[in-house]
Amino acid sequence: MRGRLIKQLVTIFMLIGVFVSFNLAIYFNFTYRYMDNSSEIMKEQAIELDRYLPFDNDSRIVKINSDIGLSDELPVLDGATALFPIYSAFVNATYPEEAVDFDGLDFTVLSCLKKTGTNEAYKAVVDGDADIIFVARPSQRQIEYAQDMGVELVYVPFGYESFVFIVNSENSVESLTSEQIRGIYSGVYKNWYDVGGEDTPIIQVQRVEGSGSQTAMVFFMQDTPLMKRPTNITGRAIGYSFRFYVSDLAGKENVKMIAVDDVYPSEENIRNGSYPITECFYAVYRSDNQNENISILIDWILSDEGQYIVEKTGYVPVNK
């Protein structure tokens, strides 16, 4: 009797071990690989703040000597993560060094330079916690928040960036039409075979609502509704972002950018206007903000010096 009980217990524990091993294998081989990569942690990994700080000899920002020399009531700047190298360079060229306070992990409340990301930056400028933010177009929710707060925002275009789609480098698909992409993200096409690829399910990765990338994707879809986030965990994924984020990953990390309407998002094709999906970026401020340095800084950003920073950072300036 006792021996039989021991055998039953051993069998039970063995079954538990099999199920645990199976679940771990599913997680690490499938679920983990296709988890939403749009969290703030992932964003921080994409743009490491300490590599793009102003007034740092080792910083990767574009550095120029400007005579503008802002002082007195300095505008507080904030914005999207992908644009941080640009507005950090703006600060480096026009602000005094003591205007920036970085504690090694983040900017302090006393700093005139912040980096909270698109969602929080839009809220900050509406609430009066930031004077100018550097972001992509607003989402409908961000527009409505400003309206609900009785705030009118001014949008000044200062540069362009391409919106790109990425797949695994082993994916045989090299190009998709705009309509095929809309079909993928509306759920019409569920298998790569339907768009010229292998017989493998499509995993349509999306970003968080309100992020610059997600807002750009909603705009790209036009009147076609985005499908809900996929629940399947097997297949080959497709995702999207701005080119600045993924250009260094292309050819590495098993990631490649694909052509859209047979035009690859190369720097040349972006600058000559042949790549079909470009997004404008804006310097945004409240219309009732009386800080005189706002207009001075905006005019400088649109000048040859400011546009030089935009171009050398890797974006397309509006004034070229």
C-alpha positions in Angstrom: 0.0 0.0 0.0 2.8 2.4 1.0 4.8 1.5 -2.1 1.8 2.2 -4.3 1.2 5.6 -2.7 4.9 6.5 -3.3 4.6 5.6 -6.9 1.5 7.7 -7.3 3.2 10.7 -5.7 6.3 10.2 -7.9 4.0 10.1 -11.0 2.2 13.3 -9.8 5.5 15.2 -9.3 6.7 14.0 -12.7 3.6 15.3 -14.4 4.0 18.7 -12.5 7.6 18.8 -13.7 6.5 18.2 -17.3 3.9 20.9 -17.2 6.3 23.4 -15.6 9.0 22.6 -18.2 6.4 22.9 -21.0 5.2 26.3 -19.7 8.7 27.7 -19.3 9.6 26.5 -22.8 6.5 28.2 -24.2 7.3 31.4 -22.3 10.9 31.8 -23.3 10.6 30.5 -26.9 7.4 32.3 -27.8 5.7 34.6 -25.4 8.9 36.4 -24.2 10.0 36.9 -27.8 6.8 38.6 -28.7 6.0 40.6 -25.6 5.0 44.3 -26.1 8.3 46.1 -26.4 6.8 49.6 -25.9 7.3 49.9 -22.2 9.2 52.7 -20.7 12.1 50.3 -19.9 12.4 49.4 -23.5 12.3 53.0 -24.5 15.1 53.8 -22.1 17.2 51.0 -23.6 16.6 52.4 -27.1 17.8 55.9 -26.1 20.2 55.9 -23.2 20.0 59.3 -21.6 23.6 59.4 -20.4 24.9 59.0 -23.9 23.0 62.1 -25.2 23.4 64.6 -22.3 24.3 68.3 -23.0 27.5 69.8 -21.7 29.2 66.4 -21.7 32.5 65.9 -23.7 31.6 62.3 -24.4 28.0 63.0 -25.5 26.8 61.8 -28.9 24.7 64.9 -29.5 25.5 67.3 -32.4 27.5 70.1 -30.9 27.7 73.6 -32.4 28.8 77.0 -31.1 25.8 79.4 -31.1 25.7 83.1 -30.2 22.0 82.9 -29.1 22.8 82.5 -25.4 19.4 82.3 -23.7 19.2 83.5 -20.1 16.7 84.7 -17.5 13.3 82.8 -17.8 14.6 79.7 -19.6 11.8 77.5 -21.2 11.5 74.0 -19.7 11.9 71.5 -22.5 10.5 68.0 -22.6 9.4 65.5 -25.3 9.6 62.2 -27.0 12.4 59.7 -26.3 13.4 59.4 -30.0 13.8 63.1 -30.3 15.8 63.6 -27.1 19.2 63.8 -29.0 17.8 66.8 -30.9 16.4 68.9 -28.1 19.4 68.0 -25.8 21.6 69.4 -28.6 19.4 72.5 -28.7 20.0 73.0 -25.0 23.7 72.4 -25.4 23.9 75.2 -28.0 21.7 77.8 -26.4 21.4 77.3 -22.6 23.8 77.9 -19.7 25.2 74.7 -18.3 23.7 75.3 -14.9 20.2 75.0 -16.4 20.5 71.2 -16.6 20.4 69.1 -13.5 20.9 65.3 -14.0 21.3 63.1 -11.0 22.8 60.1 -12.9 19.5 58.5 -13.5 17.1 61.2 -14.5 16.6 65.0 -14.6 15.6 66.6 -11.3 12.7 68.9 -10.8 15.0 71.9 -11.0 16.3 71.0 -14.5 15.1 72.9 -17.6 15.7 69.8 -19.6 13.4 66.8 -19.1 12.6 63.5 -21.0 9.3 62.0 -20.0 8.1 60.5 -23.3 5.3 61.5 -25.6 2.4 60.8 -23.4 3.7 62.6 -20.3 5.2 65.4 -22.4 1.8 66.3 -23.9 0.3 66.3 -20.4 3.2 68.4 -19.1 2.8 71.2 -21.6 -1.0 71.4 -21.1 -0.6 71.4 -17.3 2.1 74.1 -17.5 5.0 71.8 -16.3 6.8 72.2 -19.6 7.1 75.2 -21.9 8.0 73.5 -25.2 7.8 69.8 -26.0 9.2 68.1 -29.0 6.9 65.3 -30.2 5.0 63.7 -33.1 1.4 64.6 -33.9 -1.0 64.2 -30.9 -3.4 61.3 -30.4 -7.1 62.0 -30.2 -6.9 61.5 -26.5 -4.2 64.1 -26.2 -6.1 66.6 -28.3 -9.2 66.0 -26.1 -7.2 66.5 -22.9 -6.0 69.9 -24.0 -9.6 70.9 -25.0 -11.0 69.7 -21.7 -8.4 71.8 -19.9 -9.3 74.9 -22.1 -5.7 75.0 -23.5 -4.8 75.9 -27.1 -1.6 74.4 -28.3 0.6 75.8 -31.0 2.4 73.2 -33.3 5.5 74.3 -35.1 7.0 71.7 -37.6 10.8 71.5 -37.3 11.7 68.1 -38.9 10.6 65.0 -40.6 11.2 61.3 -40.0 10.3 58.1 -41.8 7.9 55.6 -40.3 9.1 52.1 -40.9 8.0 48.5 -40.5 10.3 45.8 -39.2 10.4 42.0 -39.4 12.7 39.2 -38.5 15.7 39.1 -40.8 14.8 35.5 -41.7 11.4 36.6 -43.0 11.4 36.2 -46.8 9.2 39.2 -47.3 11.2 42.2 -48.4 8.5 44.6 -49.4 4.8 45.3 -48.7 2.3 47.7 -50.2 0.6 50.2 -48.0 -2.7 48.4 -48.5 -1.1 45.0 -47.6 0.1 46.5 -44.3 -3.3 47.9 -43.6 -4.7 44.5 -44.4 -2.3 42.9 -41.9 -3.1 45.3 -39.1 -6.8 45.1 -39.7 -6.8 41.3 -39.5 -7.6 40.7 -43.2 -4.2 39.0 -43.7 -3.3 36.5 -41.0 -0.6 34.5 -42.7 2.6 35.6 -44.4 1.6 33.4 -47.3 -1.2 35.8 -48.1 1.3 38.6 -48.8 4.0 36.7 -50.6 5.8 35.1 -47.7 6.0 31.6 -46.1 3.1 29.7 -44.7 3.5 31.1 -41.2 1.0 33.0 -39.0 1.5 36.8 -38.7 1.9 38.3 -35.3 0.9 42.0 -35.5 2.9 43.8 -32.8 1.4 47.1 -31.6 2.7 50.0 -29.4 1.0 51.6 -26.4 -1.8 54.0 -27.0 -0.7 57.7 -27.0 2.9 56.9 -27.9 4.3 58.7 -31.0 4.6 55.4 -32.9 1.1 54.2 -32.1 -0.4 57.6 -33.1 1.5 57.5 -36.4 0.2 54.0 -37.0 -3.4 55.0 -36.4 -2.9 57.9 -38.9 -1.3 55.6 -41.4 -4.3 53.2 -41.2 -6.6 56.1 -42.4 -10.2 54.9 -42.1 -9.2 51.2 -41.6 -9.6 50.2 -38.0 -6.7 48.6 -36.2 -7.3 45.1 -35.0 -7.1 44.2 -31.3 -3.7 43.1 -30.0 -3.1 39.5 -31.3 -3.4 36.6 -28.8 -1.4 34.1 -30.9 2.2 33.5 -29.7 3.6 31.5 -32.6 4.5 32.8 -36.0 6.6 35.6 -37.4 6.1 39.1 -36.1 5.8 42.5 -37.8 6.3 45.8 -35.9 6.7 49.5 -36.5 8.6 52.5 -35.2 10.4 55.6 -36.4 13.6 55.0 -38.3 15.8 56.6 -35.8 14.9 53.9 -33.3 15.7 50.9 -35.5 18.3 52.1 -38.0 21.1 50.8 -35.8 19.3 47.5 -35.4 18.8 46.8 -39.1 21.2 44.1 -40.1 21.8 43.3 -36.4 19.7 41.7 -33.7 17.9 39.6 -36.4 15.9 42.7 -37.5 15.4 44.2 -40.9 13.4 47.1 -42.2 11.2 46.3 -45.2 10.3 48.4 -48.3 6.9 50.0 -48.5 5.4 50.3 -52.0 8.7 49.0 -53.3 10.7 51.9 -51.8 13.2 51.0 -49.0 13.6 53.6 -46.1 17.2 54.5 -46.9 18.4 58.0 -46.0 18.6 58.9 -49.7 15.0 57.8 -50.3 13.8 59.7 -47.3 15.6 62.9 -48.3 14.4 62.8 -51.9 10.8 62.2 -50.8 10.4 58.8 -52.6 9.7 56.8 -49.4 6.0 57.1 -48.9 5.6 57.3 -45.1 7.1 60.4 -43.5 6.0 61.9 -40.2 6.4 65.5 -39.2 7.7 66.4 -35.7 6.6 69.5 -33.8 7.8 71.9 -31.2 4.6 72.4 -29.2 3.7 75.1 -26.7 0.7 76.8 -25.1 -0.6 79.8 -27.0 -1.1 81.7 -23.7 2.5 81.2 -22.5 4.1 84.6 -22.1 7.7 83.5 -21.9 9.5 85.6 -24.5 12.3 83.1 -24.8 9.9 80.6 -26.4 9.6 82.5 -29.7 13.4 83.3 -29.6 14.2 79.6 -29.3 11.6 78.5 -31.9 13.0 81.0 -34.4 16.5 79.7 -33.7 15.4 76.0 -34.2 14.1 77.0 -37.7 17.3 78.8 -38.5 20.3 77.3 -40.3 21.9 76.4 -37.0 18.9 74.6 -35.5 18.1 72.8 -38.8 21.7 71.7 -39.0 21.3 69.9 -35.7 18.1 68.3 -36.9 19.8 67.0 -40.1 23.1 65.8 -38.4 21.1 64.0 -35.8 19.6 61.8 -38.5 16.3 63.5 -39.3 15.2 65.6 -42.3 15.0 69.3 -41.6 11.9 71.2 -42.7 13.9 74.1 -44.2 16.0 72.2 -46.7 
